[in-house]
Amino acid sequence: MKIFIRLTFLVLLLMGKAMAQQRPHYTQYIFNNYLLNPALSGIENYTDLKFGYRKQWAGIKDSPQTTFFTANWKLGDDYLWKNALSLPDEGDHPMSRNYMQNYTASPPHHGMGVVAVLDELGPISRLDASLTYAYHLQLHDTWNFSVGAAAGVTRIGLDANALRFEEQDIADPALGNTIVSQLKPDLSVGIWLYGSRFFAGASVQQVLSQKLSFTDDINYSGGKEVAHLFVTAGYRLFVDDEISITPSVMFKKVSPTPLAMDMNVKVSFKDKLWVGGSFRKNDSFSGMAGVNINKMFNLTYAYDFTTSELSTVSNGSHEIVLGVQLNNVYEVLSTMRMW
C-alpha cells in the first residue's frame, strides 16, 4: 500500500507538470482577458465584476471544475469623456462604427483589481488569490499601452481521505507523511496595447518557480510550478453599422508541452446579442453565445466539443459567466468595447 500511495503522489504531481494543468483553462477568456493579464486592470470606466464557473470534461468522474471571481476598476473619481474609457451619449449604440471613427485614447491613469480562482481536480484543489495593478499610458491620440502586475498567494490542498482504502483499520505511515495544504507566493506580469479596433497583449503567470510536494519524503518531492506564457491579439471589423466581427488568436506556452494556439471569432449585433466560436488543434472546438441583459448585467455561455481521445468518455465542457457593471453612468447595454 505504501508503494501505491507514493505512486499516487507522484502521478498527481506529474499531471500538473507534464499536462500543463497547473492553471485552469478558460474558453471565454477573450471576453475577460483580465483573468490572464493584469495589465487590463482599470481599462474600463466602470467597476467590472465577473462570476464564472467551468465544468471540464463532463461525464468523467472528478474531472476539473473551476470557479472564479474577478473585479477591476480605474482609480480616481473623474469620468473620462471622449476617450477610450468613455462611451457615446446615453442610449446610443456604444460600439457603433461612428464611435470607432471618432475614437480617442484615454489619458494616463491607474487601475487595480482582485482575482480569486478555485480549481479542483479529483483530490487536489488549488486556490489563487491576488491583487492587481496597472498603469495605462497614452501613446498617441488613438493608442494606449498598459503595464500591469498581480501579486498574491496560492493554496494547494490534497484531500488525504480520498487516498484511504478499504482496510481503514490498518495504519499506514505513508499517510502520516502527507502534506494536506501548502501556501506559495504568486506573481504575474503583463502588457496590453489597445486602440479603437485592435488589441494585443502578453502576460506571464507563475513567474516565481515554486517546488511542490505532498509528502515530506525527500525522495518524492520533484514537482514544481512552471511559468505560463500567453500572447493574444484581435481586430474588430464592421459588416455594417449594426453588425461587427472580431477575430482573435491566442498562443499559450507551458514548458515542456508544445506551443498551443486558440483561434476565436465573435459576431455581435449592436453589442446586445452575440455568438462566437473557438478552435484548439487536437483538443476541442467551442460554441459561445451571450446577451447584454441591461445596463448592469450580461450573461455568456460556452460549450466545448472535445476532439481528442477524451471524446469517447467526455460529454464536453460547460462554462458560464455572469458579468456585473457597477457605476455604469452612460446607461448603455454594453460597455465592453471590442473583445
N, C-alpha and C positions, 0 to 999 in steps of 0.2 A: 504493500500500500504506500510506503514511503516513496518508492520509485515513481509510482503512478502520480502521486500528488506533486512531486517535484517536476515531473514532466509536464503536468498541467500548468504549473507556474511558468515554465519555460515557453510553452506554446503560446500562452496568453501574452507574454512579453514580445515574442517574435511576431505575433499577429499585428501588434501596434507598430512594430519596427519595419517589417517586410511588406505588410499590406497597406501601409500609409493610412491607417485608420486612427491615428493619434488625434486628429482634428476631424470633426464631423463634416459630412458632405451636405451641400445645400443646392437644390435645383433653382430656387428663386433668388439666388444671390444677386443677380443683375438688378433686382428691384430693391435691394438693400445691401449695396456694396460696403456699407459701413460695417457690416458683420466681419468682413475680411480686411478692411483697410481703415485705420484710424484717421487718415488724412481727410475723410469726409465729415468729421465732427463739425457741426455747425454750418453745413453747406446750405441749409435752407433757412428761411426767415421765420420759422416756427419750431416748436418742440416736436420732434418726430419720434414717436413710440412705435415699436413693433413687438408683437407677441406671436411666436411661431411654434409649431410642433411638426416633427417629421418622423414617420414610421418607415424605416427602410427594410426592403425585402419582406413584406408582409407574407405571412404563411410559414415562415421559418421561426422556430421556437428561439426565444432570446435574441432575436435579430436586433440590430442597432435602432435606438429611438432617441430623438434629440428634442429637447425643449429649450427655447431661448427667449430672452428679452433684451431689447436694445432701446436706448434713448439718447438722443443727442440734440444739442441746441447751440445757437450762436450766443456769444457773450455780449452784453450791452443792451440797453433799452431802446435804442434808435431803430426805426424801421427804414430799411434802405430802399427807397423808391427808385424806379427806373434803373434797375441793375439786376445782377444775376440772382439776388435773393428776393426780389420783388416780383409782382405779377401785375397784369392789366387791371383796369377798374373793376369794381365789384360786379359780379355776374357775368363778366366776359369769359370767353373760352381761354383758359390760361396758357395753353401751348399752341396757340394759333400761329399760322405762318407769318402773319403781320408782326406778332410779338417777337418772333425769332429774327425777323429782318431789322427790328429796332432794338435789338438786344444790346445791353451794355454790361460790362463786367462790374462786379461788386467792389467797393473799396476794401482796403485791407481790414481784416477783422479776425477775431479769435473764436474758437468753438471748443466745446467739450462734450463728454457723454459718458455713459456706462454701458457695459456689456456683461451679460450673465448667460452662460450656456451650460446645460446639464446634458451630458451624453452618456447613454447606458448601453452596454454590450454584455449580455449574459451576467456573470457575477461581478463584472468590472463597471464602475461608474466614474465619471470624470466631471468635475465642476470647475469651470473657468469663470473668474470674475475680475473685471479690470475697469480702470478709469482711463478715459482717452482725452487727448488734447490735440488741436490742430491750429495752425496759423495759415490764413488764406491771403496770399499776396496778389495784388493786381499787376499783371504783366503788361497789359495793353488795354485799350478801350473795350475789347470784347473777350479777353482771356484772363483766367485766374489760374494760379498754381498754389497748391497747398501741401504742407508737410505736417505729418502727424505721428503720434506715438501713443501706445497703450501700455500701461503697467498694472500688474495685478498679481493674483495668486492662482495656482491650480491645485485642487484637491483630488487625488486619485485614490479611490477606495476599492476594496475587494471584499465581497460577501463570503467570508470563510464558511458560513453554514451551507452554502451551495456546494462546497467541496467535501462535505461529510457524507459518508456512505452508509450502507445498510447496517454494518456492525458498529452501531453508535457506542456500544459499551466498551469498545476497545480504544484505549487512549493511544494516540499516535504522536510522537514527539514532533513530527514534521508540521502538524497543525499548530503546535505550540510556537513554532518559529514564524508563523505567518504575520506579516505586516499588513494590517487591515486598512490603514489610512496613512497618507503621506502628503505633505504640503510642499509645493515648489514655487519659487518666484517665476513670473512670466513677463515677457516683454515682446512687443510687436512694433514695427515701424512701417510707414507708408508715405507715398507721394501721389498726387492727383492733379491732372491738368484738365481743365474744362472750359468750354465756351458755349455758344448758342446751340450748337448741334452735336459737337464732338466731345468725347470724354476718353481719357486714358489714364491708367494708373498702375502702380506696382506696390506690393507690400510683402513683408516677411513676418510670419508668425513663428513663435517659439525661437526667438533669437538666442535665448540662453539655453545651452545644451545641458540637460539635467539627467543624471543617472536614475534609473527606475528599477525597483526590486520589490517583490512581495515576500521575500524571505531573508532572514539575517544570515543565511548560509552564504559565505563569500564565493562558493563555487557556482552559485546560481544568481548572479547579480549583474548580468551583462546587458540588460536592456537600457535604453536611453531615449530621450526625446530628440527629434531632429527638426531642423528648420523647414517651414513650408513657404514656398515662393509662389506668388500669384501675380500675373500680368494680364491686364484686361484693357479692351478698347471697344468703342462703339460709335455709331453715327446715325443721326435721325434724318430720315428722308420724308418729304411730303408728297403724297399722291395728289391731294387737293387740300383745300383749306380745312377739311374736317377729318381726313384720314392720314395717318403717318405710319411709317415703317422704321423700326430701329433694329438693324442687325448689329451683333456684337460677338466678340470672341474672348475666351479666357484660356491662358496657359497656366498649368499648375505643375510644379516640380517639387517632389519629395524624395530625397535620396533614401534608398537606392533604386526606387521604382522609375520606369521610363517617364518621359515628359507626357503629360495628359493635356488634351485640348477639348474645350467645350465650344460649340457653335450655337448661337441663340438668335432668335428673331421675335420681335413683338410688333403686332399690328393693333393700333388703337383708333377708336372713333371718338373724337372730341375729348379724348382722355377720360371719358366716363366709363366706357367698356373697352376691354382689350383681350386679345388672345395671343398666344405665342407658342413657340416650340424650342426644344433644345436637343442637341445630339452629342453624345460622347462615344467615340470609337471603341468598339469591343466591350462596351458596358451597357449603354441604355440610350433610349430617346424618350423625350418627355413632351407632354401637352400641358399648357398652362392657360389660365383664364383669371380675369379679375374685374372687379366693379368698384367704382368710387361711389359709395352709398350716399354720402352727403359731405358737407364741408369738413366734418371731423373724422369719419370712419371710411376705411376701404378694406376690402377683403379679397385675398388671392388664394388660388389653389393650383397645385401641380400634381400630376401623376406620371411616374416613371415606368416605362415598359422595359423590363430587363432583357438585354440581348446576349448576355454572357451565359455560361453554363448554368448559372443560378436560375435561369428562366424555367428550368424543369421542376423546381421546387418552390420558387418565389411567385407571389401574386403581384409583384411590382411594389413600388414605393409611393407613399402619400405624403404630401406636405401642404400645410395650411398656415396662412399668416394673416393676422388682423393688424391693421395699421390705424394709429390714432394721431391726429394732427391737432395739437393744442395751440391756442392763441393764433388761430388762422384768421388774421384780421382782414384778409382780402375776400372772405366769404365766397370762395370758389370751390367747386367739387374736387379738383385735383391740383395740388401744388407741387407734386413731384415732377421735375422739369423734363427729363428726357430718358431716364432709364427705369 
